[in-house]
Amino acid sequence: MQFFGGSSLTSVAPEATPAPAAPPGTGTGASAQVLYVFNRNGVCLLYREWHRPLRTLDPTQDHKLMFGLLFSLRSFTAKIDPTTAEKGNLGVPLLPGQGCSFYSFKTNTYKLNFTESPSGIKLILITHPRTGDQRDSLKHIYNLYVEYVVKNPLYAPGTPIKCELFNKHLDQYVRTII
């Protein structure tokens, strides 16, 4: 498991530009499989699959398990953080940016990449286990989210994302990291 002490978000491109500039691809053999976007309350706003080998759960159960895993990992990493004296209580919700955060973990079959925005939006990208660091990719996906979802006057916050422009740019970008 890899840890880091925080993250910084890049500024969002002005509205006049068609799409935020993409960071370079991550290298050979990388494969994006699944993307989850959760709001701060654990509501799954977006679930996209590209190369998921096998579905084992009902989608609602899958979303609850993924959010529960993130909640537990964030709480656990904050509790065992060796750089801070104040540990808080295990299981108590943390504010965005609070505590020690993790950005990925890897098993023999997948790698889970994670980032959280200051507003509490959580992005989870499941990739091939040999994929490199995806923090820049997740920041770019977040910038796409801001550009095409948050700035969309027809989007109601907290509802599932059904923006075709966002999905189009997301799919185009994911093809560059495969």
C-alpha positions as CSV (number, residue, x, y, z in Angstrom):
1,M,0.0,0.0,0.0
2,Q,1.3,3.5,-0.8
3,F,0.6,6.6,1.2
4,F,0.9,10.3,0.8
5,G,0.3,13.2,3.0
6,G,-2.2,15.1,0.8
7,S,-2.9,16.1,-2.8
8,S,-3.1,19.3,-4.8
9,L,-5.6,19.9,-7.5
10,T,-4.7,21.7,-10.7
11,S,-6.7,24.7,-11.7
12,V,-9.6,24.2,-14.0
13,A,-9.3,25.4,-17.6
14,P,-11.4,28.4,-18.6
15,E,-14.8,27.7,-20.1
16,A,-13.7,28.8,-23.6
17,T,-11.4,25.7,-24.0
18,P,-13.0,22.6,-25.3
19,A,-11.4,20.2,-22.8
20,P,-8.7,20.3,-20.2
21,A,-5.3,19.3,-21.5
22,A,-4.6,15.6,-20.8
23,P,-1.5,14.4,-19.0
24,P,0.7,12.0,-20.9
25,G,-0.2,8.3,-21.1
26,T,1.1,6.0,-18.3
27,G,3.0,3.4,-20.2
28,T,2.7,0.0,-21.9
29,G,0.4,-2.6,-20.5
30,A,-1.8,-0.2,-18.6
31,S,-5.5,-0.9,-18.7
32,A,-8.3,1.0,-17.2
33,Q,-11.1,-1.3,-16.1
34,V,-13.6,0.6,-14.0
35,L,-14.3,4.1,-12.8
36,Y,-16.4,5.1,-9.8
37,V,-17.4,8.6,-8.8
38,F,-18.9,9.1,-5.4
39,N,-20.1,12.2,-3.7
40,R,-19.3,13.0,0.0
41,N,-22.4,11.1,1.2
42,G,-21.4,7.8,-0.6
43,V,-23.9,8.2,-3.5
44,C,-22.4,6.7,-6.7
45,L,-22.7,9.5,-9.3
46,L,-21.0,7.5,-12.0
47,Y,-20.0,4.0,-12.7
48,R,-18.2,3.2,-16.0
49,E,-16.8,-0.1,-17.2
50,W,-14.2,-0.6,-20.0
51,H,-12.5,-3.9,-19.4
52,R,-14.0,-5.5,-16.3
53,P,-13.3,-9.3,-16.7
54,L,-16.1,-10.6,-14.5
55,R,-19.1,-9.1,-12.7
56,T,-19.7,-10.8,-9.4
57,L,-22.1,-8.5,-7.5
58,D,-25.3,-6.6,-8.0
59,P,-24.3,-3.0,-9.0
60,T,-25.9,-1.5,-5.9
61,Q,-24.0,-3.9,-3.6
62,D,-20.8,-3.3,-5.6
63,H,-21.1,0.5,-5.0
64,K,-21.8,0.1,-1.3
65,L,-18.8,-2.3,-0.9
66,M,-16.5,0.1,-2.8
67,F,-17.5,3.1,-0.7
68,G,-17.3,1.1,2.5
69,L,-13.8,0.0,1.6
70,L,-12.7,3.6,0.9
71,F,-14.3,4.8,4.2
72,S,-12.5,2.1,6.1
73,L,-9.1,2.6,4.4
74,R,-9.2,6.3,4.9
75,S,-10.0,5.9,8.6
76,F,-7.4,3.2,9.0
77,T,-4.6,5.1,7.2
78,A,-5.3,8.2,9.4
79,K,-5.2,6.1,12.5
80,I,-1.8,4.5,11.8
81,D,-0.2,7.7,10.3
82,P,3.2,8.0,12.0
83,T,3.5,11.8,11.3
84,T,0.6,13.0,13.4
85,A,0.0,12.9,17.2
86,E,-3.8,13.3,17.0
87,K,-5.2,10.0,15.8
88,G,-8.9,10.5,16.3
89,N,-11.3,7.6,16.6
90,L,-11.2,4.7,14.2
91,G,-14.4,4.7,12.0
92,V,-15.2,8.4,12.6
93,P,-15.7,10.2,9.2
94,L,-12.8,12.4,8.1
95,L,-13.2,15.7,6.3
96,P,-11.8,15.9,2.8
97,G,-8.0,16.5,3.1
98,Q,-8.0,15.5,6.8
99,G,-5.6,12.8,8.0
100,C,-3.2,10.6,6.1
101,S,-4.6,9.7,2.7
102,F,-3.7,6.8,0.5
103,Y,-3.7,7.0,-3.3
104,S,-3.5,3.3,-4.4
105,F,-3.2,-0.3,-3.4
106,K,-2.5,-3.3,-5.5
107,T,-3.5,-7.0,-5.6
108,N,-2.3,-9.7,-8.0
109,T,-5.3,-9.0,-10.2
110,Y,-6.0,-5.2,-10.1
111,K,-4.8,-1.9,-8.8
112,L,-7.2,0.5,-7.1
113,N,-6.3,4.2,-7.6
114,F,-8.0,6.9,-5.5
115,T,-8.2,10.6,-5.2
116,E,-10.6,12.9,-3.3
117,S,-11.4,16.5,-4.2
118,P,-11.7,19.3,-1.5
119,S,-15.5,19.1,-2.0
120,G,-15.5,15.4,-1.1
121,I,-15.9,14.0,-4.6
122,K,-14.1,10.6,-4.6
123,L,-12.7,9.1,-7.8
124,I,-11.7,5.5,-8.0
125,L,-10.0,4.0,-11.0
126,I,-9.5,0.3,-11.1
127,T,-6.6,-0.6,-13.5
128,H,-4.3,-3.5,-14.4
129,P,-1.9,-4.2,-11.5
130,R,1.2,-3.2,-13.5
131,T,-0.2,0.3,-14.2
132,G,2.0,3.1,-13.0
133,D,1.0,6.0,-10.8
134,Q,-2.5,7.3,-11.8
135,R,-2.8,10.5,-9.7
136,D,-2.3,12.7,-12.7
137,S,-4.9,10.7,-14.6
138,L,-7.4,11.0,-11.7
139,K,-6.8,14.8,-11.5
140,H,-7.5,15.0,-15.3
141,I,-10.7,13.0,-14.9
142,Y,-11.7,15.3,-12.1
143,N,-11.0,18.4,-14.3
144,L,-13.2,16.8,-17.0
145,Y,-15.9,16.3,-14.3
146,V,-15.7,20.0,-13.3
147,E,-15.7,21.2,-16.9
148,Y,-18.6,19.1,-18.2
149,V,-20.7,18.2,-15.2
150,V,-20.3,20.9,-12.5
151,K,-20.4,23.8,-15.0
152,N,-23.4,22.3,-16.8
153,P,-26.5,24.3,-15.8
154,L,-28.8,21.3,-16.4
155,Y,-26.9,19.1,-13.9
156,A,-28.5,18.8,-10.4
157,P,-25.7,18.1,-7.8
158,G,-26.0,14.7,-6.1
159,T,-27.8,13.1,-9.0
160,P,-26.2,10.4,-11.3
161,I,-24.1,11.9,-14.1
162,K,-25.7,11.5,-17.5
163,C,-23.7,14.1,-19.5
164,E,-22.8,12.8,-23.0
165,L,-20.0,15.3,-23.4
166,F,-18.4,14.2,-20.2
167,N,-18.7,10.5,-21.1
168,K,-17.3,11.2,-24.6
169,H,-14.2,13.0,-23.2
170,L,-13.8,10.5,-20.5
171,D,-13.8,7.6,-23.0
172,Q,-11.3,9.4,-25.2
173,Y,-9.0,10.0,-22.3
174,V,-9.2,6.5,-21.0
175,R,-8.1,5.2,-24.4
176,T,-4.9,7.1,-23.9
177,I,-4.0,5.4,-20.7
178,I,-4.7,1.9,-22.0
